[in-house]
């Protein structure tokens, strides 16, 4: 750990993987989203391994769900985005896929949140409406799993960087709709330099260390 002017400056993965300063974000692992992703079963299983390790280490855990507004409440930007995603020509043809309390909106059963864990519902790509909760707990870094890397996780990670949080992507616990776009996202974040990337095996080993070994 580097120190400067009374500050601890973590620079390595083992230094970041501390339950006291690191929270886990399970991003949009919803029934209606995982159904659209090839190989989502492996992503769900790996996210489950990460979630168990985080719970065993008593990390703070936050879930997000992407929510659709009813068609009557969608603004111009949301309609435009939905038209692009759903490949329809007219706003009237948009179908709100993730209405609150619909089956598609729910977290997959394998990752059911505990009562001690929070769920944030959002209509944005970035998940960092939850920044207030993280800051109040003095969290300084966030590990990310979920779907989709190239659509929602990249902007979430960039928002975390702008907020002064250290992002850690657990790459094999993240899914994507377009593998080439996901690879470009990881390459771009690596080039920027503020994001750490690891895998499930490394993360679970590091977060499971006894406190004295951290």
Secondary structure, DSSP 4 states (H G I P E B T S, - for coil): -EEETTEEE--SHHHH--TTTEEEEEE--BHHHHTTSTTHHHHHHHHHHHHHHHHHTT-EEEEEEE-BPPGGG--HHHHHHHHHHHT-SSGGG---TTBTTSGGGSBPGGGPPPTTSEEEEESSS--GGGHHHHHHTT--EEEEEEE-IIIIIHHHHHHHHHTTPEEEEEEEEEE-S-HHHHHHHHHHHHHHS--EEE-HHHHHHHHTS-GGG-
